[in-house]
């Protein structure tokens, strides 16, 4: 999502961890659930879709890091697959 389009309700409960020079990660300060992956030098934020309780009407665009997926996963939806 474009960073400007992201609104966080309950932002006081979000904790950020700078995992590298390029990326910070947001997680729930109460339960530790992963919420965001935020590349510092980009203008977008990746949102963990599993963080939502209600239907999102969101559709996948592509799969990433498929070179590292477990051999028990079959990706058969026809969407683009990026090795990294």
C-alpha positions, -999 to +999 in steps of 0.1 A: +000+000+000+012+035-006+023+047+029+000+078+027-030+055+023-023+035+055-043+045+086-035+026+118-062+024+144-047+017+178-013+029+168-002+032+204-001-006+205+022-010+175+059-016+181+085-011+155+118-031+151+145-018+127+156-052+113+181-038+089+193-005+074+166-008+048+136-023+066+116-018+098+089-042+109+057-034+128+041-058+152+015-059+179+030-048+212+004-070+231+006-103+213+036-100+190+017-106+158+035-094+126+016-065+111+038-046+087+070-047+067+081-012+060+110-005+036+125+028+049+137+042+015+104+034-003+070+051-002+049+019+006+042-005+034+036-042+031+007-052+054+002-087+068-032-097+054-036-122+082-039-093+106-075-085+095-105-101+111-131-092+085-133-099+048-110-074+030-121-078-007-084-079-015-069-099-043-034-112-046-012-097-073+019-120-071+038-144-050+073-135-037+102-155-023+088-187-039+124-201-042+123-204-004+088-218+000+083-252+017+080-282-006+046-288+008+032-256-008+016-258-043+010-225-059-016-232-086-035-199-089-017-187-121-004-155-105+032-144-112+058-161-091+091-143-082+120-164-069+131-135-046 
